[in-house]
Amino acid sequence: MTGSFLEEPPLTSRAQALYDEDMTNDGFVWNVSRLWAHQPEAMDHLFDLMSEAFKPSGLSFRHRAILVAATASTLGDSYCSLAWGGKLACASGPELAAAVLAGCDDGLTEQEAVMASWARKVVNDPNTTTSADIQRLRDAGLGDAQIFAITLFVSLRLAFSTVNDALGAHPDAKLVASLPPDVVTVVDYGRQPRD
């Protein structure tokens, strides 16, 4: 069982390194790693690009987690919602993480709420964004370079989630077992966890 629609690819040295990293860090091989073992170098490049895109924003890990949680939940991607909902819960508490995943901005600062709203709009229909949306981001204290950085980051996260979702990646049951109940309960969309 690979946790996706694809068969697990032949084991290469880079795929083995990916699996070994999962085992060292988490004690199991993630279903998403088994999927991306088809092109582990592409995943490395994509993750490097996501980091490079986010870095100029100068924002914190909490901001990053809010953006990913808002992006994944709006798309209906259960895998990234659970993974990053857990990270946001560690950084800010399970109630706040569950709220962001549910599309509620209670507990967020004004800047964080505007950023979460922006991410949701980029996911839902980027052609409906307006200069007024950009002005709200500016009014919340973000400069144009930061706005570009978070938009690029959200778009790249959307690409990653789209590949995972289209190819049937299921959230890992072991991941779900490690998460706060508030986060697990609110993610009632997307694919169901699987070993």
N, C-alpha and C positions, 0 to 999 in steps of 0.2 A: 504494500500500500504506500503510495507516494504522497498522498494528501492533496493531489491535483488530478487533472484530467490526463496529464502526460505520464508516460513511463519514466522511471528514474534513468538518467543517461548513464553511459559507461563512465566508470570512475577514472577521472584524470587526477593528476597531482594537485591541481588548483581546486578541484571539487573536494578532494580529500582534505585539503587545508581548510576549506570552508566548513566542512563537517566537524573537523577537529576543533576549530574555533568555537563552534556551537557547543560541543561537548564540554570544552573547558569552561566556557562562560555560563552555560545554562544547564548542562547535564543531559541534554537531548539534542537531536538534530531537528531543526525547524523545518516544517513543510515548505516554507518559502525558500529555504536553502536548497532543498531537494529539487525544487522547480528551477531556480536560477543556476543550478549546477549544469544546466544546458549551456549557459554562457556566463560563467562566474566572473570573467574579466569584464563583461559588460556591466554586471552588477557593481563591481568595484568602481568602474568609471562613473556610473550613475550616482553612486553614493558620494564619490569624491566631488562630483559636480554639484550635488545637493549641498554639501558642506561649503564648497566654494561660493555657491549662490547665496547662502545664508550669512556667511561670515561678514560681509560688508554692512549688514544690518546693524551690527553692534548690539544685538538684542540677546537676551538671556536664554538659557535652556528652557525655562518655563514658557517664554514666548514661543519658542520653537515647538514645544509640545502642544500648546494651545492651537497653533496653526495646523499641525498635523491632525490633531483630534477633530478640529472643525472641518478640515478638508475630507478626511476619511469618513466621518459620520455623514456628511452631506452627500457624499458619493454613495453611501450605503455599503462601504467596505468594512465588514466585520473584523477582518484580520488586523488591519492597521488601526482600527478603532480600539480594539482590545489591547494590542501591543502598546500603542501610544497613550491610551487611556490609563494603562498601568503606570507608564512613566510619568504622566501628569499627576496621577494620584500620589506617587512617591514625592514629587516636587511640591505639590500644593494641597494634597488631601483628596480622598476619594469622592467627597461630596462635590467639590469643584470640578473634578474630572468628569463625573457623571453628568453634571449640569452642562458642560461644554459639549459632551457627546450627544446630549439631548437637544442641543441648539439653544440653550438658555445661557445667558451671560451673567447671571447673578454671581457675585463674588469676584468678578473680573474688574480690573481697573478700567477707566474709560478708554485708555489706549488699547488694552487687551481686547476689550469688547469690540472696538472699531476694527481691529485686526481680524478677529474671528468672523465678524460680519463680512469683511472684505474677502476672506478665504471662501466663505460659503457662496458669495456672489460669483467669484471666479469659477467655482465648481459648477454652480447651477446654470449660469449662462453668461459667459464673459462678454458677450455682445451687448449686455444690458448695463454695463458699467458706464458711469458718467463722470464728468469733471467734478461734480458735486461729491461723488464718492471719494475721489482723490483729495478734495479739499477737507473732507472729514478726517482722513488719515493725517493730513498736514496739521489740522487743528488739534489733533491728539498728540502732536509732537514728533511726527515722523517726517523726515526730509525725503526729497524725491529719490535719492540714492537708496534709502531704506525701503521706500515703497517699491522700487524696482526689485530690490533684493528679495523681499518677502513674496512678491508676485511670481518671480522666477522660481523661488523655492516651492511655493504651493503648486505651481504648474508641473514641476519635476516630480513632486510627491504624487500628484494626480497620475502622471505617466506610470510610475512604479505600481500604484494601486490598480490601475487599469490592466496592466499585464497580469498581475496576480489574480485579479477577479475574473478576467476573461479566460484564463487557463485553469480556473477551478481550485485555486489554493484555499484550503480550509485552515482556519485557525487551529493551532495545536492545543489538544486537550490539556497538556501539561502547562502550557502558558495560562490557559483559562483557570486552571486549578490554583495558580499562584496569585491571582488578581483579587482585589477587594470585591465583595458582593455588589456594592453600588455600581461599579463599572460593568461587571458581567450582566447584571439585570437590565441595564439601559440599552445594551447592544442586542436588540431583538431583530436585527436585519442582517442581510448578507448570508454568507455560508455558515453552517454550523460547525463547531469544533470537531476535530477528528484526530485520532492518534496517528 
